[in-house]
């Protein structure tokens, strides 16, 4: 019985290794394409290669945030910052947020999250709705907070924890962008 279980386990492990080998490259390519699309969505119009020019900036929390500079010709036009927060209701939230040269939020794209569908997952659109206390686009970041914490941004209904984590990520991105290199 031990021998048969060992053989079954070894065969299953080998099949998983083969499947992983054949899917690793297509998955990596899909992630690069998704990042390129998100960069186009959140950054000012650019003609450089932000992925090739990306660099890291240390955060006060001890990790690093990746910054993608956007240039048009020789002119710096803004950045996209890949940021995250582990304080989401269901774990980590990863966001790409774009800033112009003045530090104004251009747009954002939620790259990854495990928040509750229909509740916390609304963050992808909630904070760009054309309602004054929800929309963060066109605003300066750095001190964004939900109204329950003394801020002026309405939290997602029944998802204050997710809203706090989202805004924390945006503020982290802003501080990383404003940190001298």
N, CA and C atoms as a LAMMPS dump frame, in Angstrom:
ITEM: TIMESTEP
0
ITEM: NUMBER OF ATOMS
543
ITEM: BOX BOUNDS ff ff ff
-5.0000000000000000e+02 5.0000000000000000e+02
-5.0000000000000000e+02 5.0000000000000000e+02
-5.0000000000000000e+02 5.0000000000000000e+02
ITEM: ATOMS id mol type element x y z
1 1 1 N 0.826 -1.184 0
2 1 2 C 0 0 0
3 1 3 C 0.874 1.253 0
4 2 1 N 1.937 1.275 0.785
5 2 2 C 2.845 2.434 0.826
6 2 3 C 3.495 2.652 -0.525
7 3 1 N 3.876 1.556 -1.183
8 3 2 C 4.509 1.671 -2.493
9 3 3 C 3.55 2.262 -3.517
10 4 1 N 2.303 1.814 -3.52
11 4 2 C 1.335 2.344 -4.487
12 4 3 C 1.038 3.817 -4.22
13 5 1 N 0.92 4.192 -2.963
14 5 2 C 0.694 5.616 -2.646
15 5 3 C 1.9 6.471 -3.044
16 6 1 N 3.094 5.944 -2.846
17 6 2 C 4.305 6.655 -3.236
18 6 3 C 4.356 6.846 -4.748
19 7 1 N 4.028 5.806 -5.492
20 7 2 C 4.014 5.899 -6.959
21 7 3 C 2.95 6.89 -7.446
22 8 1 N 1.793 6.838 -6.86
23 8 2 C 0.729 7.773 -7.249
24 8 3 C 1.164 9.215 -6.942
25 9 1 N 1.739 9.437 -5.781
26 9 2 C 2.225 10.769 -5.413
27 9 3 C 3.325 11.251 -6.336
28 10 1 N 4.257 10.357 -6.674
29 10 2 C 5.352 10.715 -7.578
30 10 3 C 4.826 11.052 -8.97
31 11 1 N 3.877 10.263 -9.479
32 11 2 C 3.29 10.538 -10.797
33 11 3 C 2.54 11.867 -10.797
34 12 1 N 1.765 12.118 -9.758
35 12 2 C 1.035 13.382 -9.674
36 12 3 C 2.002 14.56 -9.597
37 13 1 N 3.071 14.409 -8.818
38 13 2 C 4.079 15.459 -8.716
39 13 3 C 4.76 15.722 -10.046
40 14 1 N 5.079 14.657 -10.772
41 14 2 C 5.72 14.798 -12.081
42 14 3 C 4.792 15.497 -13.071
43 15 1 N 3.52 15.115 -13.06
44 15 2 C 2.555 15.77 -13.955
45 15 3 C 2.411 17.261 -13.629
46 16 1 N 2.391 17.598 -12.356
47 16 2 C 2.306 19.013 -11.965
48 16 3 C 3.556 19.776 -12.388
49 17 1 N 4.718 19.144 -12.264
50 17 2 C 5.966 19.796 -12.67
51 17 3 C 5.982 20.057 -14.173
52 18 1 N 5.512 19.099 -14.954
53 18 2 C 5.452 19.27 -16.408
54 18 3 C 4.465 20.38 -16.765
55 19 1 N 3.302 20.381 -16.139
56 19 2 C 2.301 21.429 -16.408
57 19 3 C 2.857 22.799 -16.029
58 20 1 N 3.547 22.888 -14.906
59 20 2 C 4.156 24.154 -14.479
60 20 3 C 5.2 24.622 -15.49
61 21 1 N 6 23.688 -15.986
62 21 2 C 7.04 24.028 -16.953
63 21 3 C 6.432 24.616 -18.233
64 22 1 N 5.369 24.032 -18.731
65 22 2 C 4.773 24.484 -19.987
66 22 3 C 3.898 25.733 -19.839
67 23 1 N 3.451 26.027 -18.643
68 23 2 C 2.596 27.207 -18.456
69 23 3 C 3.342 28.412 -17.891
70 24 1 N 4.553 28.24 -17.388
71 24 2 C 5.286 29.348 -16.756
72 24 3 C 5.537 30.498 -17.72
73 25 1 N 5.984 30.212 -18.925
74 25 2 C 6.294 31.276 -19.894
75 25 3 C 5.027 32.001 -20.347
76 26 1 N 3.954 31.297 -20.736
77 26 2 C 2.735 32.033 -21.108
78 26 3 C 2.158 32.876 -19.966
79 27 1 N 2.261 32.395 -18.737
80 27 2 C 1.771 33.173 -17.59
81 27 3 C 2.616 34.429 -17.411
82 28 1 N 3.933 34.3 -17.525
83 28 2 C 4.824 35.467 -17.4
84 28 3 C 4.537 36.486 -18.499
85 29 1 N 4.318 36.018 -19.739
86 29 2 C 3.998 36.922 -20.851
87 29 3 C 2.666 37.635 -20.6
88 30 1 N 1.693 36.916 -20.085
89 30 2 C 0.383 37.526 -19.799
90 30 3 C 0.514 38.6 -18.721
91 31 1 N 1.361 38.369 -17.721
92 31 2 C 1.567 39.373 -16.67
93 31 3 C 2.225 40.624 -17.227
94 32 1 N 3.178 40.462 -18.138
95 32 2 C 3.848 41.623 -18.755
96 32 3 C 2.84 42.419 -19.579
97 33 1 N 2.005 41.735 -20.35
98 33 2 C 0.998 42.419 -21.163
99 33 3 C 0.006 43.157 -20.269
100 34 1 N -0.416 42.524 -19.176
101 34 2 C -1.342 43.175 -18.238
102 34 3 C -0.699 44.411 -17.626
103 35 1 N 0.593 44.334 -17.279
104 35 2 C 1.294 45.49 -16.718
105 35 3 C 1.406 46.606 -17.749
106 36 1 N 1.752 46.265 -18.986
107 36 2 C 1.842 47.274 -20.049
108 36 3 C 0.504 47.977 -20.251
109 37 1 N -0.574 47.219 -20.265
110 37 2 C -1.909 47.81 -20.427
111 37 3 C -2.267 48.705 -19.248
112 38 1 N -1.942 48.261 -18.03
113 38 2 C -2.224 49.069 -16.844
114 38 3 C -1.402 50.356 -16.864
115 39 1 N -0.148 50.282 -17.307
116 39 2 C 0.689 51.484 -17.402
117 39 3 C 0.082 52.496 -18.374
118 40 1 N -0.411 52.025 -19.499
119 40 2 C -1.046 52.928 -20.476
120 40 3 C -2.304 53.559 -19.894
121 41 1 N -3.002 52.81 -19.06
122 41 2 C -4.251 53.288 -18.466
123 41 3 C -4.014 54.351 -17.391
124 42 1 N -2.956 54.214 -16.601
125 42 2 C -2.781 55.1 -15.442
126 42 3 C -1.779 56.222 -15.652
127 43 1 N -0.906 56.101 -16.631
128 43 2 C 0.162 57.095 -16.819
129 43 3 C -0.253 58.178 -17.805
130 44 1 N 0.416 59.346 -17.713
131 44 2 C 0.24 60.33 -18.778
132 44 3 C 0.801 59.737 -20.075
133 45 1 N 0.418 60.284 -21.213
134 45 2 C 0.917 59.772 -22.492
135 45 3 C 2.444 59.822 -22.49
136 46 1 N 3.072 58.729 -22.903
137 46 2 C 4.531 58.624 -22.879
138 46 3 C 5.018 57.948 -24.146
139 47 1 N 6.313 58.135 -24.443
140 47 2 C 6.915 57.465 -25.597
141 47 3 C 8.192 56.709 -25.22
142 48 1 N 8.478 56.606 -23.935
143 48 2 C 9.634 55.825 -23.481
144 48 3 C 9.175 54.417 -23.109
145 49 1 N 10.075 53.633 -22.543
146 49 2 C 9.744 52.288 -22.064
147 49 3 C 9.812 52.293 -20.542
148 50 1 N 8.685 52.602 -19.869
149 50 2 C 8.709 52.699 -18.403
150 50 3 C 9.145 51.411 -17.71
151 51 1 N 8.854 50.275 -18.299
152 51 2 C 9.226 49.013 -17.663
153 51 3 C 10.751 48.871 -17.631
154 52 1 N 11.404 49.237 -18.733
155 52 2 C 12.862 49.145 -18.795
156 52 3 C 13.533 50.173 -17.878
157 53 1 N 12.878 51.319 -17.655
158 53 2 C 13.455 52.384 -16.836
159 53 3 C 12.991 52.336 -15.381
160 54 1 N 12.238 51.311 -15.018
161 54 2 C 11.69 51.216 -13.653
162 54 3 C 12.807 51.127 -12.622
163 55 1 N 12.512 51.659 -11.447
164 55 2 C 13.449 51.591 -10.335
165 55 3 C 12.658 51.436 -9.045
166 56 1 N 13.354 51.105 -7.967
167 56 2 C 12.719 50.88 -6.672
168 56 3 C 13.032 52.013 -5.711
169 57 1 N 12.07 52.316 -4.853
170 57 2 C 12.244 53.29 -3.779
171 57 3 C 11.82 52.609 -2.489
172 58 1 N 12.622 52.763 -1.455
173 58 2 C 12.298 52.175 -0.155
174 58 3 C 11.142 52.919 0.484
175 59 1 N 10.302 52.167 1.177
176 59 2 C 9.186 52.777 1.897
177 59 3 C 9.503 52.776 3.391
178 60 1 N 8.809 53.608 4.164
179 60 2 C 9.03 53.615 5.613
180 60 3 C 8.722 52.273 6.28
181 61 1 N 7.875 51.459 5.632
182 61 2 C 7.522 50.151 6.199
183 61 3 C 8.611 49.108 6.002
184 62 1 N 9.685 49.458 5.269
185 62 2 C 10.79 48.532 5.088
186 62 3 C 10.768 47.748 3.796
187 63 1 N 9.744 47.93 2.967
188 63 2 C 9.736 47.259 1.679
189 63 3 C 10.079 48.276 0.588
190 64 1 N 9.974 47.873 -0.659
191 64 2 C 10.277 48.765 -1.775
192 64 3 C 9.092 48.822 -2.721
193 65 1 N 8.901 49.992 -3.321
194 65 2 C 7.856 50.179 -4.314
195 65 3 C 8.52 50.45 -5.661
196 66 1 N 7.973 49.85 -6.704
197 66 2 C 8.525 50.021 -8.042
198 66 3 C 7.901 51.256 -8.685
199 67 1 N 8.759 52.089 -9.267
200 67 2 C 8.311 53.311 -9.926
201 67 3 C 8.642 53.21 -11.409
202 68 1 N 7.632 53.498 -12.24
203 68 2 C 7.773 53.488 -13.689
204 68 3 C 7.705 54.926 -14.191
205 69 1 N 8.851 55.52 -14.59
206 69 2 C 8.821 56.906 -15.059
207 69 3 C 8.228 57.019 -16.456
208 70 1 N 7.453 58.066 -16.684
209 70 2 C 6.859 58.329 -17.994
210 70 3 C 7.5 59.583 -18.575
211 71 1 N 8.007 59.452 -19.793
212 71 2 C 8.635 60.582 -20.469
213 71 3 C 8.049 60.723 -21.872
214 72 1 N 7.968 61.949 -22.32
215 72 2 C 7.584 62.243 -23.691
216 72 3 C 8.745 63.039 -24.269
217 73 1 N 9.497 62.398 -25.169
218 73 2 C 10.733 63.009 -25.647
219 73 3 C 11.707 63.066 -24.479
220 74 1 N 12.24 64.263 -24.227
221 74 2 C 13.15 64.437 -23.091
222 74 3 C 12.435 64.946 -21.85
223 75 1 N 11.114 65.156 -21.944
224 75 2 C 10.355 65.733 -20.832
225 75 3 C 9.774 64.655 -19.931
226 76 1 N 9.969 64.822 -18.64
227 76 2 C 9.351 63.962 -17.631
228 76 3 C 7.894 64.388 -17.495
229 77 1 N 6.95 63.45 -17.657
230 77 2 C 5.525 63.801 -17.612
231 77 3 C 4.777 63.169 -16.443
232 78 1 N 5.409 62.256 -15.722
233 78 2 C 4.755 61.637 -14.573
234 78 3 C 5.311 60.259 -14.3
235 79 1 N 4.631 59.547 -13.416
236 79 2 C 5.054 58.196 -13.039
237 79 3 C 3.842 57.308 -12.799
238 80 1 N 4.119 56.033 -12.798
239 80 2 C 3.178 55.042 -12.283
240 80 3 C 3.92 54.32 -11.168
241 81 1 N 3.246 54.121 -10.052
242 81 2 C 3.868 53.476 -8.898
243 81 3 C 3.089 52.209 -8.577
244 82 1 N 3.816 51.095 -8.475
245 82 2 C 3.209 49.826 -8.083
246 82 3 C 3.276 49.746 -6.562
247 83 1 N 2.134 49.689 -5.936
248 83 2 C 2.044 49.752 -4.49
249 83 3 C 1.15 48.638 -3.969
250 84 1 N 1.158 48.467 -2.663
251 84 2 C 0.321 47.42 -2.081
252 84 3 C 0.046 47.721 -0.614
253 85 1 N -0.929 46.999 -0.094
254 85 2 C -1.224 47.028 1.334
255 85 3 C -1.636 45.619 1.733
256 86 1 N -1.131 45.163 2.842
257 86 2 C -1.508 43.837 3.356
258 86 3 C -2.669 43.939 4.335
259 87 1 N -3.245 45.13 4.452
260 87 2 C -4.299 45.364 5.429
261 87 3 C -5.706 45.202 4.873
262 88 1 N -5.843 44.645 3.68
263 88 2 C -7.168 44.422 3.114
264 88 3 C -7.942 43.408 3.946
265 89 1 N -9.237 43.387 3.779
266 89 2 C -10.086 42.46 4.527
267 89 3 C -9.672 41.014 4.276
268 90 1 N -9.311 40.717 3.02
269 90 2 C -8.935 39.345 2.67
270 90 3 C -7.473 39.228 2.276
271 91 1 N -6.64 40.134 2.74
272 91 2 C -5.209 40.028 2.453
273 91 3 C -4.688 41.187 1.626
274 92 1 N -3.671 40.91 0.833
275 92 2 C -2.954 41.943 0.093
276 92 3 C -3.773 42.511 -1.067
277 93 1 N -3.629 43.818 -1.247
278 93 2 C -4.204 44.541 -2.372
279 93 3 C -3.027 45.173 -3.11
280 94 1 N -2.892 44.899 -4.417
281 94 2 C -1.833 45.502 -5.235
282 94 3 C -2.464 46.464 -6.232
283 95 1 N -1.884 47.653 -6.313
284 95 2 C -2.454 48.713 -7.151
285 95 3 C -1.333 49.379 -7.937
286 96 1 N -1.635 49.808 -9.154
287 96 2 C -0.753 50.652 -9.938
288 96 3 C -1.442 52.008 -10.022
289 97 1 N -0.768 53.05 -9.544
290 97 2 C -1.37 54.385 -9.521
291 97 3 C -0.474 55.353 -10.28
292 98 1 N -1.099 56.197 -11.109
293 98 2 C -0.356 57.154 -11.915
294 98 3 C -0.473 58.563 -11.371
295 99 1 N 0.644 59.293 -11.392
296 99 2 C 0.7 60.68 -10.943
297 99 3 C 1.292 61.543 -12.054
298 100 1 N 0.812 62.789 -12.153
299 100 2 C 1.449 63.73 -13.06
300 100 3 C 2.623 64.388 -12.351
301 101 1 N 3.24 65.374 -12.975
302 101 2 C 4.427 66.002 -12.389
303 101 3 C 4.112 66.793 -11.133
304 102 1 N 2.852 67.151 -10.924
305 102 2 C 2.454 67.901 -9.73
306 102 3 C 2.054 66.98 -8.575
307 103 1 N 2.029 65.67 -8.807
308 103 2 C 1.625 64.726 -7.766
309 103 3 C 0.127 64.49 -7.71
310 104 1 N -0.577 64.879 -8.766
311 104 2 C -2.02 64.674 -8.845
312 104 3 C -2.296 63.266 -9.376
313 105 1 N -3.274 62.607 -8.793
314 105 2 C -3.624 61.245 -9.217
315 105 3 C -4.296 61.313 -10.581
316 106 1 N -3.719 60.611 -11.552
317 106 2 C -4.294 60.561 -12.898
318 106 3 C -5.314 59.433 -12.983
319 107 1 N -4.901 58.252 -12.538
320 107 2 C -5.766 57.084 -12.605
321 107 3 C -5.117 55.981 -11.775
322 108 1 N -5.824 54.899 -11.59
323 108 2 C -5.279 53.739 -10.886
324 108 3 C -5.845 52.481 -11.5
325 109 1 N -5.156 51.388 -11.268
326 109 2 C -5.623 50.08 -11.718
327 109 3 C -5.331 49.077 -10.607
328 110 1 N -6.339 48.353 -10.185
329 110 2 C -6.151 47.317 -9.168
330 110 3 C -5.58 46.095 -9.883
331 111 1 N -4.359 45.735 -9.519
332 111 2 C -3.67 44.628 -10.178
333 111 3 C -4.048 43.278 -9.589
334 112 1 N -4.261 43.258 -8.261
335 112 2 C -4.528 41.98 -7.603
336 112 3 C -5.198 42.227 -6.258
337 113 1 N -6.17 41.398 -5.939
338 113 2 C -6.81 41.457 -4.628
339 113 3 C -7.595 40.179 -4.404
340 114 1 N -7.979 39.951 -3.177
341 114 2 C -8.806 38.789 -2.824
342 114 3 C -10.008 39.258 -2.01
343 115 1 N -10.437 40.497 -2.243
344 115 2 C -11.55 41.058 -1.476
345 115 3 C -12.872 40.424 -1.897
346 116 1 N -13.871 40.584 -1.057
347 116 2 C -15.176 39.97 -1.275
348 116 3 C -15.849 40.537 -2.527
349 117 1 N -16.248 39.656 -3.465
350 117 2 C -16.96 40.142 -4.652
351 117 3 C -18.248 40.862 -4.232
352 118 1 N -18.526 41.969 -4.88
353 118 2 C -19.727 42.735 -4.572
354 118 3 C -19.563 43.69 -3.405
355 119 1 N -18.491 43.556 -2.649
356 119 2 C -18.218 44.474 -1.536
357 119 3 C -16.863 45.137 -1.78
358 120 1 N -15.812 44.591 -1.184
359 120 2 C -14.489 45.189 -1.319
360 120 3 C -13.979 45.233 -2.748
361 121 1 N -14.424 44.286 -3.573
362 121 2 C -13.985 44.267 -4.969
363 121 3 C -14.465 45.488 -5.74
364 122 1 N -15.401 46.251 -5.171
365 122 2 C -15.892 47.471 -5.82
366 122 3 C -14.814 48.548 -5.907
367 123 1 N -13.678 48.377 -5.228
368 123 2 C -12.647 49.417 -5.214
369 123 3 C -12.163 49.763 -6.613
370 124 1 N -12.252 48.813 -7.543
371 124 2 C -11.793 49.081 -8.912
372 124 3 C -12.525 50.288 -9.505
373 125 1 N -13.78 50.474 -9.176
374 125 2 C -14.557 51.589 -9.731
375 125 3 C -15.009 52.607 -8.688
376 126 1 N -15.158 52.21 -7.442
377 126 2 C -15.724 53.071 -6.398
378 126 3 C -15.02 54.424 -6.296
379 127 1 N -13.701 54.409 -6.288
380 127 2 C -12.933 55.625 -6.035
381 127 3 C -12.724 56.485 -7.282
382 128 1 N -13.396 56.118 -8.397
383 128 2 C -13.399 56.996 -9.561
384 128 3 C -14.817 57.39 -9.972
385 129 1 N -15.798 57.039 -9.147
386 129 2 C -17.176 57.446 -9.425
387 129 3 C -17.287 58.967 -9.388
388 130 1 N -18.152 59.492 -10.202
389 130 2 C -18.3 60.946 -10.303
390 130 3 C -19.156 61.488 -9.157
391 131 1 N -18.73 61.164 -7.949
392 131 2 C -19.368 61.663 -6.727
393 131 3 C -18.234 62.264 -5.905
394 132 1 N -18.371 63.506 -5.502
395 132 2 C -17.272 64.287 -4.924
396 132 3 C -16.513 63.568 -3.809
397 133 1 N -17.188 62.948 -2.877
398 133 2 C -16.492 62.369 -1.725
399 133 3 C -15.966 60.96 -1.993
400 134 1 N -16.186 60.458 -3.193
401 134 2 C -15.653 59.146 -3.552
402 134 3 C -14.47 59.274 -4.5
403 135 1 N -14.568 60.16 -5.469
404 135 2 C -13.593 60.248 -6.547
405 135 3 C -12.257 60.79 -6.046
406 136 1 N -11.195 59.996 -6.24
407 136 2 C -9.859 60.454 -5.853
408 136 3 C -9.06 60.942 -7.052
409 137 1 N -9.56 60.733 -8.264
410 137 2 C -8.846 61.174 -9.461
411 137 3 C -8.79 62.691 -9.485
412 138 1 N -7.634 63.211 -9.839
413 138 2 C -7.451 64.654 -9.876
414 138 3 C -7.116 65.26 -8.528
415 139 1 N -6.999 64.432 -7.514
416 139 2 C -6.672 64.922 -6.167
417 139 3 C -5.219 64.653 -5.845
418 140 1 N -4.705 65.381 -4.883
419 140 2 C -3.366 65.127 -4.363
420 140 3 C -3.482 63.997 -3.345
421 141 1 N -2.54 63.104 -3.382
422 141 2 C -2.523 62.012 -2.403
423 141 3 C -1.627 62.419 -1.246
424 142 1 N -1.365 61.487 -0.385
425 142 2 C -0.479 61.72 0.744
426 142 3 C -1.212 61.657 2.061
427 143 1 N -2.419 62.21 2.107
428 143 2 C -3.189 62.209 3.352
429 143 3 C -4.628 61.781 3.109
430 144 1 N -4.855 60.972 2.086
431 144 2 C -6.211 60.5 1.828
432 144 3 C -6.637 59.553 2.937
433 145 1 N -7.86 59.737 3.434
434 145 2 C -8.393 58.878 4.496
435 145 3 C -9.907 58.835 4.379
436 146 1 N -10.485 57.755 4.883
437 146 2 C -11.94 57.632 4.88
438 146 3 C -12.535 58.573 5.93
439 147 1 N -13.802 58.919 5.779
440 147 2 C -14.46 59.862 6.689
441 147 3 C -14.471 59.348 8.122
442 148 1 N -14.562 58.043 8.329
443 148 2 C -14.548 57.479 9.688
444 148 3 C -13.237 57.737 10.417
445 149 1 N -12.18 58.019 9.624
446 149 2 C -10.865 58.296 10.211
447 149 3 C -10.525 59.782 10.143
448 150 1 N -11.543 60.624 9.913
449 150 2 C -11.325 62.064 9.851
450 150 3 C -10.958 62.584 8.473
451 151 1 N -10.987 61.736 7.469
452 151 2 C -10.664 62.153 6.101
453 151 3 C -11.889 62.646 5.357
454 152 1 N -11.74 62.779 4.058
455 152 2 C -12.849 63.284 3.249
456 152 3 C -13.182 62.371 2.07
457 153 1 N -12.915 61.065 2.218
458 153 2 C -13.232 60.102 1.178
459 153 3 C -14.242 59.105 1.752
460 154 1 N -15.357 58.942 1.052
461 154 2 C -16.371 57.969 1.483
462 154 3 C -15.857 56.555 1.276
463 155 1 N -15.961 55.735 2.296
464 155 2 C -15.559 54.334 2.21
465 155 3 C -16.591 53.554 1.403
466 156 1 N -16.162 52.442 0.856
467 156 2 C -17.082 51.542 0.176
468 156 3 C -18.072 51.038 1.214
469 157 1 N -19.34 51.072 0.897
470 157 2 C -20.375 50.634 1.827
471 157 3 C -20.092 49.209 2.29
472 158 1 N -20.016 49.005 3.588
473 158 2 C -19.769 47.718 4.234
474 158 3 C -18.356 47.185 3.981
475 159 1 N -17.449 48.045 3.543
476 159 2 C -16.073 47.622 3.273
477 159 3 C -15.068 48.679 3.698
478 160 1 N -15.195 49.142 4.914
479 160 2 C -14.298 50.182 5.407
480 160 3 C -12.859 49.677 5.488
481 161 1 N -12.658 48.433 5.859
482 161 2 C -11.307 47.883 5.959
483 161 3 C -10.635 47.902 4.586
484 162 1 N -11.349 47.475 3.566
485 162 2 C -10.811 47.499 2.205
486 162 3 C -10.515 48.927 1.78
487 163 1 N -11.421 49.847 2.079
488 163 2 C -11.231 51.254 1.704
489 163 3 C -9.994 51.831 2.366
490 164 1 N -9.799 51.527 3.642
491 164 2 C -8.606 52.004 4.345
492 164 3 C -7.339 51.446 3.695
493 165 1 N -7.344 50.164 3.385
494 165 2 C -6.177 49.539 2.76
495 165 3 C -5.914 50.149 1.387
496 166 1 N -6.956 50.377 0.627
497 166 2 C -6.815 50.981 -0.702
498 166 3 C -6.181 52.367 -0.594
499 167 1 N -6.73 53.216 0.266
500 167 2 C -6.211 54.574 0.419
501 167 3 C -4.799 54.567 1.007
502 168 1 N -4.517 53.63 1.89
503 168 2 C -3.162 53.481 2.419
504 168 3 C -2.191 53.195 1.277
505 169 1 N -2.585 52.331 0.346
506 169 2 C -1.746 52.01 -0.807
507 169 3 C -1.498 53.243 -1.666
508 170 1 N -2.54 54.02 -1.897
509 170 2 C -2.409 55.232 -2.713
510 170 3 C -1.464 56.217 -2.02
511 171 1 N -1.618 56.394 -0.719
512 171 2 C -0.737 57.302 0.024
513 171 3 C 0.716 56.817 -0.003
514 172 1 N 0.909 55.503 0.122
515 172 2 C 2.268 54.938 0.047
516 172 3 C 2.895 55.235 -1.31
517 173 1 N 2.099 55.1 -2.365
518 173 2 C 2.604 55.365 -3.717
519 173 3 C 3.043 56.819 -3.847
520 174 1 N 2.228 57.719 -3.329
521 174 2 C 2.548 59.148 -3.398
522 174 3 C 3.85 59.445 -2.656
523 175 1 N 3.998 58.909 -1.466
524 175 2 C 5.208 59.159 -0.694
525 175 3 C 6.447 58.575 -1.376
526 176 1 N 6.293 57.411 -2.018
527 176 2 C 7.416 56.82 -2.756
528 176 3 C 7.793 57.708 -3.948
529 177 1 N 6.786 58.23 -4.643
530 177 2 C 7.02 59.109 -5.787
531 177 3 C 7.721 60.386 -5.348
532 178 1 N 7.36 60.926 -4.212
533 178 2 C 7.938 62.178 -3.716
534 178 3 C 9.272 61.994 -2.988
535 179 1 N 9.679 60.75 -2.752
536 179 2 C 10.964 60.494 -2.088
537 179 3 C 12.094 60.791 -3.064
538 180 1 N 13.068 61.593 -2.66
539 180 2 C 14.202 61.868 -3.563
540 180 3 C 14.979 60.583 -3.85
541 181 1 N 15.41 60.437 -5.083
542 181 2 C 16.145 59.229 -5.488
543 181 3 C 17.572 59.29 -5.045
